[in-house]
Amino acid sequence: MTDLAQDPSRAIELCRAAEERLAATVAELGDDDLRVPSRLPDWSVGHVLTHLASNADGHARRVEGALRGEGLGKYAGGAQQPLDEIEGGAHRPAVEVLAGLRASQSRLLELFETADAAGWPHGELLGGEAYPVTACPAHRLREVEMHHVDLGLSYAVADWPQDYVDWDLRVLLATLPDRLGAPDQRSLMAWVAGRGVVDPGWSVGAWG
């Protein structure tokens, strides 16, 4: 299993393919399509696509900063910035939403390639985030794969590439103990040890 957070070159390859799949899925969407509810509570398809563009811009900010030797967070305006961008941009005409997404995708991938070719200078910088700049391609990959499914269109969990699953399943599984209450932790432990069954009543706290 390749730890994609430690292998930005491979993560970029997977990320580029994921961005292309996403672009193909949404290419022909119109205004009415973007108003349809997504699989995420209170978010339309337009909200998800606007978030994906904002997230790409955030990663681009980090990578561009590192290339200059600056440790920057994803959003200059803090955690509220992406929320404002999403709510403010989700209701735009589809042509604007999709053009913005394509531009953000293209810019980010170009920056990834530039940083990779340069050997990820200052890639260890955190900029107040939970992971270094070198892990940005892996985290962007997760964002695209998860939210592509969240759109509720033609892309499903069965379409996730195995290389992505091999990495992120292990990462997400490691978060489970902290997201379960004490009784459910015991049920999970018994199941993993072959001494119980999966309880569909588990309440898993929010991830991310």
C-alpha positions in Angstrom: 0.0 0.0 0.0 1.4 3.4 -1.0 1.0 6.1 1.6 -0.2 8.8 -0.8 0.4 11.5 1.8 4.1 10.6 1.6 4.2 10.1 -2.2 3.0 13.4 -3.8 4.1 12.3 -7.3 1.7 9.3 -7.3 -1.0 11.3 -5.6 -0.8 13.9 -8.4 -1.3 11.2 -11.0 -4.4 9.9 -9.2 -5.6 13.5 -8.6 -5.3 14.5 -12.2 -7.4 11.4 -13.3 -9.9 12.2 -10.5 -10.2 15.8 -11.7 -10.8 14.6 -15.2 -13.5 12.2 -14.2 -15.2 15.0 -12.2 -15.0 17.4 -15.1 -16.6 14.8 -17.4 -19.5 14.2 -15.0 -20.4 17.9 -14.6 -19.5 19.2 -18.1 -23.1 19.3 -19.4 -24.9 20.4 -16.2 -27.3 23.3 -16.5 -28.8 25.8 -14.1 -31.6 23.5 -13.0 -29.1 20.6 -12.4 -27.1 22.7 -10.0 -30.2 23.5 -7.9 -30.8 19.8 -7.2 -30.0 18.6 -3.6 -26.8 16.7 -3.3 -26.2 13.9 -0.9 -24.9 16.4 1.7 -27.4 18.0 4.1 -28.5 21.4 3.0 -26.2 21.5 0.0 -27.2 21.5 -3.6 -25.0 20.2 -6.5 -24.0 23.9 -6.9 -22.8 24.1 -3.3 -20.6 21.0 -3.7 -19.1 22.2 -7.0 -18.4 25.7 -5.5 -16.8 24.0 -2.5 -14.6 21.9 -4.8 -13.4 25.0 -6.6 -12.7 26.8 -3.3 -10.9 23.8 -1.9 -8.6 23.8 -5.0 -7.9 27.5 -4.6 -7.0 26.8 -0.9 -4.5 24.0 -1.8 -3.1 26.2 -4.6 -2.5 29.0 -2.0 -0.5 26.6 0.2 1.6 25.2 -2.6 2.3 28.6 -4.2 3.3 30.0 -0.7 5.7 27.1 -0.2 7.3 27.7 -3.5 8.1 31.2 -2.2 9.2 29.8 1.2 6.0 31.0 2.9 3.9 28.7 5.2 0.3 29.7 4.4 -3.0 28.2 5.4 -5.5 27.3 2.8 -7.7 30.3 3.4 -6.5 33.9 4.1 -9.8 34.6 5.8 -9.8 31.6 8.0 -12.4 28.9 8.4 -15.3 31.3 7.6 -13.9 32.2 4.1 -14.8 29.0 2.3 -18.2 29.0 3.9 -18.9 32.5 2.6 -17.5 31.5 -0.8 -19.7 28.5 -1.0 -22.9 30.2 0.0 -22.2 33.2 -2.1 -21.2 31.2 -5.2 -23.5 28.2 -5.2 -26.4 30.1 -6.8 -24.6 31.4 -9.8 -25.5 30.3 -13.3 -24.1 26.9 -14.1 -21.7 28.3 -16.8 -20.0 30.5 -14.1 -19.8 27.7 -11.5 -18.3 25.2 -14.0 -15.9 27.8 -15.5 -14.7 28.6 -12.0 -14.2 25.0 -11.2 -12.2 24.2 -14.4 -10.0 27.2 -13.8 -9.3 26.2 -10.2 -8.6 22.6 -11.1 -6.2 23.6 -13.9 -4.3 26.1 -11.7 -3.9 23.6 -8.9 -2.7 20.8 -11.1 -0.1 23.2 -12.7 1.1 24.2 -9.3 1.3 20.5 -8.2 3.4 19.7 -11.3 5.7 22.7 -10.7 6.3 21.8 -7.1 6.9 18.2 -7.9 9.4 19.0 -10.6 11.2 21.3 -8.2 11.4 18.6 -5.5 8.8 20.2 -3.3 10.8 23.1 -1.8 9.6 23.9 1.7 7.1 21.1 1.4 7.4 20.5 5.2 5.6 23.8 5.9 2.3 23.5 7.8 0.9 27.0 7.7 -1.4 26.2 10.6 -2.9 23.2 8.8 -2.8 19.6 10.0 -0.6 18.2 7.3 2.5 19.5 5.3 2.3 20.9 1.8 3.6 17.7 0.3 0.4 16.0 1.4 -1.8 18.5 -0.4 -2.2 16.3 -3.5 -3.4 13.3 -1.4 -5.8 15.5 0.5 -7.1 17.1 -2.7 -7.6 13.6 -4.1 -9.7 12.7 -1.1 -11.8 15.8 -1.5 -12.5 15.2 -5.2 -13.3 11.5 -4.8 -15.6 12.0 -1.8 -17.4 15.0 -3.2 -17.8 13.4 -6.6 -19.9 10.8 -5.0 -21.7 13.4 -2.9 -23.0 15.1 -6.0 -25.4 12.2 -6.3 -24.9 12.0 -10.1 -23.4 9.1 -12.0 -20.3 8.6 -9.9 -20.6 6.1 -7.0 -18.3 4.6 -4.3 -17.9 1.5 -6.6 -16.0 3.8 -9.0 -13.3 4.8 -6.5 -9.9 3.7 -7.8 -8.3 0.9 -5.8 -5.1 2.9 -5.2 -7.2 5.6 -3.5 -9.1 3.1 -1.4 -5.9 1.3 -0.4 -4.7 4.5 1.1 -7.7 6.3 2.5 -9.6 3.3 3.9 -6.7 2.8 6.4 -6.5 6.5 7.2 -10.3 6.8 7.9 -10.4 3.5 9.9 -7.8 5.0 12.2 -10.3 7.8 13.1 -13.1 5.4 14.1 -12.3 4.9 17.8 -12.4 8.7 18.5 -15.7 9.0 16.5 -17.6 6.3 18.4 -19.1 6.4 21.9 -17.8 3.9 24.5 -20.4 1.1 23.9 -19.9 1.3 20.1 -16.2 1.2 20.5 -16.6 -2.1 22.3 -18.9 -3.4 19.5 -16.4 -2.4 16.9 -13.6 -4.0 18.8 -15.6 -7.3 19.1 -16.4 -7.3 15.4 -12.8 -6.7 14.4 -11.7 -9.5 16.7 -14.3 -11.9 15.1 -16.4 -11.9 18.3 -19.4 -9.9 17.1 -21.4 -8.6 14.2 -21.5 -5.1 12.7 -24.1 -3.1 14.5 -26.1 -1.0 12.0 -27.1 1.2 14.9 -23.7 2.7 15.4 -23.5 6.4 15.6 -20.4 7.6 14.0 -19.4 11.2 14.7 -18.6 13.6 11.9 -15.3 13.1 10.0 -13.2 15.8 8.6 
